């Protein structure tokens, strides 16, 4: 019935040292700590079997019961006992005081002794030092808080000497000809004398009112985002090899308004999406389609397949899984196994792909970690780029693999299951499937279903319900897809059937088309 804790750290001979032993009353060896000169000593537990009180009739003794103990020749001075466990700061202060007294009385101090005394004086005696230290800590805390509020952006400083550049014969680095200085092409608007020949000057030149390109190119790219194609179709080429604008006066109007409005992007988008041109119906007759297949004349509203990130995010948003948080580190959502491993170098820190847990699975696709040699396959199928080079406009293909992603990918199956679960909770009357179908359609298609659509979906619902009732194991497999669990009170066959029905709606061309 005892606690025995031993440290192997030896005391230094012929030197005063302060030993502190604390015990928290827990009846456990881990509640005993030993400090030498205010620093924790490594401990070995020899006995941890205290089951009764430590009170005893035997007097308290300091020392060792063994004749050969290294402490037998030691001298003990200034023994103190406290009714509570002291804080680290308290026993450090107590432990250091005798040594300070010894150093003060020491005749021949070393440089280290003098420095130790000076630091002790600053900390314990100098009030100005304490004030300045406190102020420094406040400033450090303020800096930490400021950095935590936003993203840190690293910048580069200009060199004192500008690096030189030369024209190279056929691009050969060892065949230099004329030396060239920083300058823009002469065919463009002139570089003003007051502009410095650095990146700041380039920024001022780009935003100069006399620059004919900056506002037009920017507006054209935003128009392309909304309509699927720019007013200048060749968005990356406004030169002689590019295409002419289909509506030059409209492009000029938007560019001038954008610049005069202080380059306000929100106002520009508001102007575009509230226009009668954008709010037109996307339906088109065969005659108009034959006359203007690419809608250059803007005779109808835009209609094109959404980008890869939008398709995934819309499924997450419909099921209310999408995390609305803005900013933060990259995340790793679901991905088929072996994609990274197939292209990774041995020892690479991106060799093994481990999906995140919690909200990392449901962040916006913008935050997905992207390995250039192995982009996320579910987004690459929808023409997402690897970001190796700047891409002004993405291709839009139509392949069977895209349907396989939205039908089978873990992210889409899970989103369909969660939306099905919410539909059942919102409309508990199982005898009225129409109410559930309309509830789901409002979130996936943003419109009510028509009569013939309801008929097809109800017929499909009956078929899959019968299937999962006859095959409960298959229903369990479907409901196990994804990290977010569904409540057990819903019949598995019913939830599985509705999951497949939601998946049908999510796979409609209308659900992934803007």
Long-range contacts (C-beta under 8 A, 24 or more apart in sequence): 1-49, 1-50, 1-51, 1-52, 2-47, 2-49, 2-50, 3-27, 3-28, 3-29, 3-32, 3-47, 3-48, 3-49, 3-50, 4-29, 4-45, 4-46, 4-47, 5-29, 5-32, 5-34, 5-43, 5-44, 5-45, 5-46, 6-43, 6-44, 6-46, 7-34, 7-36, 7-41, 7-42, 7-43, 7-44, 8-42, 8-44, 9-36, 9-41, 9-42, 10-70, 11-36, 11-70, 11-71, 11-74, 16-98, 16-99, 16-102, 18-94, 18-95, 18-96, 18-98, 18-99, 20-86, 20-91, 20-94, 20-95, 22-85, 22-86, 22-91, 23-85, 24-85, 27-51, 35-91, 35-92, 35-95, 37-95, 37-96, 37-99, 38-88, 38-91, 38-92, 38-95, 38-96, 96-120, 151-327, 158-198, 158-199, 162-197, 188-213, 207-263, 209-259, 213-238, 215-255, 215-256, 215-258, 215-259, 216-251, 216-252, 216-255, 218-255, 218-258, 219-251, 219-254, 219-255, 219-258, 219-268, 220-245, 220-251, 221-392, 222-265, 222-268, 222-269, 222-272, 223-254, 223-272, 224-393, 226-269, 226-272, 226-273, 226-278, 226-302, 227-278, 227-295, 227-298, 227-302, 228-302, 228-303, 228-304, 228-514, 229-294, 229-295, 229-296, 230-393, 233-296, 235-392, 235-393, 236-392, 236-393, 246-296, 246-297, 246-298, 247-298, 277-301, 278-302, 302-514, 303-513, 303-514, 304-396, 304-513, 304-514, 305-382, 305-396, 305-398, 305-512, 305-513, 305-514, 306-512, 306-513, 306-514, 307-382, 307-383, 307-384, 307-394, 308-365, 308-378, 308-379, 308-380, 308-381, 308-382, 308-383, 308-384, 309-364, 309-365, 309-366, 309-379, 309-384, 310-365, 310-514, 311-382, 311-406, 311-512, 312-365, 312-378, 312-379, 312-411, 312-412, 313-364, 313-365, 314-511, 314-512, 315-406, 315-411, 315-412, 315-415, 315-416, 315-506, 316-362, 316-411, 316-415, 318-415, 318-419, 318-443, 318-444, 318-506, 319-414, 319-415, 319-416, 319-418, 319-419, 319-422, 320-418, 320-419, 320-422, 321-362, 321-414, 321-415, 321-418, 321-484, 322-362, 322-364, 323-359, 323-362, 323-363, 323-364, 325-359, 325-363, 328-363, 328-367, 329-367, 330-367, 330-368, 330-369, 330-370, 331-356, 331-360, 331-361, 331-363, 331-367, 331-368, 331-369, 332-356, 332-360, 332-368, 332-369, 333-360, 333-361, 333-362, 333-363, 333-368, 333-376, 333-411, 334-361, 334-378, 334-409, 334-410, 334-411, 334-482, 335-376, 335-377, 335-378, 336-377, 339-374, 339-377, 340-371, 340-374, 342-374, 343-373, 343-374, 344-374, 357-483, 361-411, 361-483, 378-405, 378-409, 378-411, 381-405, 403-507, 406-503, 406-506, 406-507, 406-512, 407-503, 407-507, 410-481, 410-482, 411-482, 412-503, 412-506, 413-478, 413-481, 413-482, 413-499, 413-503, 414-481, 414-482, 414-483, 414-484, 415-506, 416-499, 416-500, 416-502, 416-503, 416-506, 417-478, 417-479, 417-481, 417-482, 417-486, 417-495, 417-499, 417-502, 418-482, 418-484, 418-486, 419-443, 419-444, 419-502, 420-495, 420-498, 420-499, 420-501, 420-502, 421-486, 421-487, 421-490, 421-495, 421-498, 423-498, 423-502, 424-490, 424-494, 424-495, 424-498, 430-494, 433-458, 433-461, 434-458, 436-498, 437-501, 440-501, 440-502, 440-505, 441-505, 444-502, 444-505, 444-506, 444-508, 444-511, 445-505, 445-508, 445-510, 445-511, 457-501, 457-504, 457-505, 460-500, 460-501, 460-504, 461-497, 461-498, 461-501, 464-496, 464-497, 464-500, 464-501, 465-493, 465-494, 465-497, 467-497, 468-492, 468-493, 468-496, 468-497, 469-493
